[in-house]
């Protein structure tokens, strides 16, 4: 498989690969419509011993889960044809013992609560590190994985949220500023800066 990492882009899915002890059934379905990210994460999880299947939409994810319910799932929150919560709900119905985590590019407390109620064991921000994904999937039942070594800073989370709203408003600065209850010039200054670390 060719390396999908863009020049200058850090492959956050490879990090410090540690040998992991997997259960007998290590089937994993990854549902995400970000093709380069899912290719890197799939490769990293295969290197850790998981048997990975991929899907890029809610429809494909539901088909994968119904055809052969996996022991593990990594599901993106927002997909082109719907919401990843629908996949979590179906997985908990067809395989209640499956361990799933929700991935998202933007945090939202209400969504995190919904994901956990539907059976997710954790909720990670993208781009998620493969080690963090693995730790979350393999954490003992009723116990969350340890916090990530390098979580997103509060400034980066804020920046990601602003970028998301900006994109959802079709890059309309005035509408974005209105929805964020922010002055238009303040928003323009934030959008002109590079993403914080």
C-alpha positions in Angstrom: 0.0 0.0 0.0 1.4 3.4 -0.9 2.2 5.9 1.8 -0.6 8.5 1.8 1.2 11.0 3.9 1.6 14.4 2.3 5.0 16.1 2.2 5.6 17.8 5.5 2.6 16.0 7.1 3.3 14.0 10.3 1.9 10.5 10.2 0.2 10.6 13.6 -1.1 7.1 13.2 2.3 5.5 13.3 3.8 7.0 16.5 5.7 4.7 18.8 4.3 1.3 17.9 4.3 -0.9 20.9 3.6 -4.7 20.8 0.1 -5.3 22.0 -1.7 -8.4 23.3 -4.9 -8.8 21.4 -7.9 -11.0 22.1 -8.5 -14.0 19.9 -11.1 -12.0 17.9 -9.2 -8.9 16.7 -11.6 -7.9 13.9 -11.8 -4.1 13.5 -14.0 -2.0 11.3 -12.9 1.6 10.6 -15.5 4.0 9.2 -14.2 7.3 8.1 -14.5 9.3 4.9 -11.0 10.9 5.1 -9.3 8.5 2.8 -5.6 9.3 3.6 -6.3 9.3 7.3 -8.2 6.0 7.2 -5.4 4.4 5.0 -2.7 5.3 7.5 -4.8 4.3 10.6 -5.7 1.0 9.0 -2.1 0.2 8.1 -1.0 1.1 11.7 -3.7 -1.1 13.3 -2.9 -4.0 11.0 0.7 -3.6 12.1 -0.5 -4.1 15.7 -2.3 -7.3 14.7 -5.9 -6.2 14.1 -7.8 -7.7 11.1 -9.0 -4.4 9.6 -12.0 -3.7 7.3 -12.7 -0.2 6.1 -15.8 1.8 5.1 -16.2 5.4 4.1 -19.9 6.0 4.7 -22.8 5.3 7.1 -24.3 2.9 4.5 -21.1 1.0 4.0 -20.3 0.9 7.7 -23.7 -0.5 8.5 -23.3 -3.1 5.8 -19.8 -4.2 7.2 -21.2 -4.4 10.7 -24.3 -6.4 9.7 -22.4 -8.8 7.4 -19.8 -9.8 10.0 -20.1 -7.9 13.4 -16.5 -6.9 14.5 -15.1 -7.1 18.0 -13.8 -3.5 17.6 -14.9 -0.4 15.7 -13.5 3.1 15.1 -16.2 5.4 13.8 -16.0 9.0 12.6 -18.7 11.2 13.9 -19.5 13.1 10.6 -19.8 11.2 7.4 -20.9 12.3 4.0 -24.2 10.5 4.2 -25.0 10.8 7.9 -23.9 10.4 11.5 -21.5 7.9 12.9 -23.8 7.5 15.9 -26.1 5.4 13.7 -23.3 2.9 13.2 -22.6 2.7 17.0 -26.3 2.1 17.7 -26.4 -0.8 15.1 -23.1 -2.3 16.4 -24.4 -2.3 20.0 -27.6 -4.1 18.7 -25.8 -6.8 16.6 -22.8 -7.3 18.9 -23.3 -5.9 22.4 -19.8 -6.9 23.5 -18.0 -5.0 20.8 -15.7 -2.1 21.8 -16.1 1.0 19.8 -14.6 4.5 19.9 -15.9 7.7 18.2 -13.5 9.9 16.3 -14.3 13.5 15.6 -12.5 16.6 14.3 -14.3 18.8 16.8 -15.4 18.1 20.4 -18.9 18.4 21.6 -20.0 17.3 25.1 -23.6 16.4 24.1 -22.3 14.2 21.3 -19.7 12.5 23.6 -22.5 11.6 26.0 -24.6 10.3 23.1 -21.7 8.2 21.8 -21.1 6.7 25.3 -24.8 5.9 25.8 -24.7 4.1 22.4 -21.8 1.9 23.6 -18.7 3.8 22.7 -15.9 3.2 25.2 -14.1 6.5 24.4 -14.2 9.6 22.3 -11.1 10.9 20.6 -10.3 14.0 18.6 -8.8 13.7 15.1 -6.2 13.3 14.0 -6.0 10.4 16.5 -2.8 8.7 17.2 -2.9 4.9 16.6 -1.4 4.2 20.0 -4.2 6.2 21.6 -6.8 4.4 19.5 -5.3 1.0 20.4 -5.2 1.9 24.2 -8.8 3.0 24.1 -10.0 -0.1 22.3 -8.1 -2.5 24.6 -8.7 -0.7 27.9 -10.2 -3.0 30.5 -14.0 -3.0 30.6 -15.5 -0.1 32.6 -12.2 1.7 32.5 -11.1 4.4 30.2 -7.7 4.5 28.6 -5.1 6.8 30.2 -5.2 10.3 28.9 -3.1 10.9 25.7 0.5 12.0 26.1 0.0 15.0 23.7 -3.6 16.1 23.7 -4.8 19.0 21.6 -4.2 22.3 23.4 -7.3 24.4 24.4 -6.2 26.9 21.8 -6.1 24.2 19.1 -9.6 22.8 20.1 -11.0 26.4 19.9 -9.4 26.9 16.5 -10.7 23.6 15.2 -14.3 24.5 16.4 -14.1 27.9 14.6 -12.8 26.3 11.4 -15.7 23.8 11.5 -18.3 26.5 11.9 -16.6 28.5 9.2 -16.8 25.6 6.8 -20.4 24.8 7.7 -21.3 28.4 7.0 -19.7 28.0 3.5 -16.8 30.2 4.4 -19.0 33.2 5.0 -17.2 35.3 7.6 -20.2 37.4 8.6 -22.4 34.4 9.2 -19.7 32.5 11.1 -19.1 35.5 13.3 -22.8 35.8 14.0 -23.2 32.2 14.9 -20.1 32.3 17.2 -21.2 35.5 18.8 -17.9 37.0 17.8 -16.9 40.4 16.2 -16.2 40.0 12.5 -12.7 41.5 12.7 -11.7 39.3 15.5 -12.8 36.2 13.5 -10.9 37.5 10.5 -7.7 37.8 12.6 -8.1 34.2 13.9 -8.8 32.8 10.4 -5.6 34.6 9.0 -3.4 32.9 11.6 -1.9 29.4 11.4 -3.4 26.7 13.5 -2.0 26.7 17.1 -0.1 23.6 18.2 
